[in-house]
Amino acid sequence: MADNSEKMSYHIGEAKGQAQEKASNLMDKAGDTAQSAKESMQEAGQQMKAKAQGAADAVKDATGMNK
């Protein structure tokens, strides 16, 4: 009886370890996804800033304010 109990405990521990590893991997993937999204948003923000600056410069050039 103790033999079966020990095997069951081992398998429960093994399953728990696998579940923890899967959860850890999911958290890592979520973190990587969040970092990637942050970088994409920063890049988009920089592009928008550059376009806005270009538009402002074009207006200044068109109105003669850039001289």
N, C-alpha and C positions, 0 to 999 in steps of 0.2 A: 504494500500500500504506500509506503514512504517513497518507493521508487517512482510510482506514478505521480505522486504529489510533487516530487522534485522535478520531474520532467515538465509537469504543468507550470510550475513556478518559473522554470527556465524559459519555456515558450512564451509565457506572459511577459517576462522581462525582455526577451528578444523582440517581441511585438512592440513593446513600449519604446525600446531603443530605436526601432525602425520608424515608428511614428514621430518620435522626437527629431530624428534625422530629416524626415520628410518635411516637418514643420520648419525646421531650420533652413532647409533648402528653399522652401517657399518664401520665407522671410528675406533671404538673400536675394531671390529673384525680384521680390517686391521692392526692395531697396535699390537694386540695379535699375529697375524700371522707373522709379521715382527720380533717381539721379539723371537718367537719360532724358526724362521729361523736363527736368529743371534746366539741363543744358540746352535742350531744344528751345525752350521758352526764352532763355537768355540770348540765344542766337537770333531768334525772331525779333526780340526787343532791340538788339543791336542793328538789325536790318531796318526795322521801322525808324529808328533814330536816324540812321544814315539817310533814308529816303526823305524824312522830314527836313533834315538839314539841307539836302539837295533841293527840295522844293522851296525852302526859305531863301536859299541862295539864288534860285531862278527868279523868284519874285523880286529880290533886291536888284538883280541884274536888269530885269525888265523895267523896273521903275527908276533905275539909275541911282538907287540908294547904296550900291556897292562900291561907289567911287570915292 
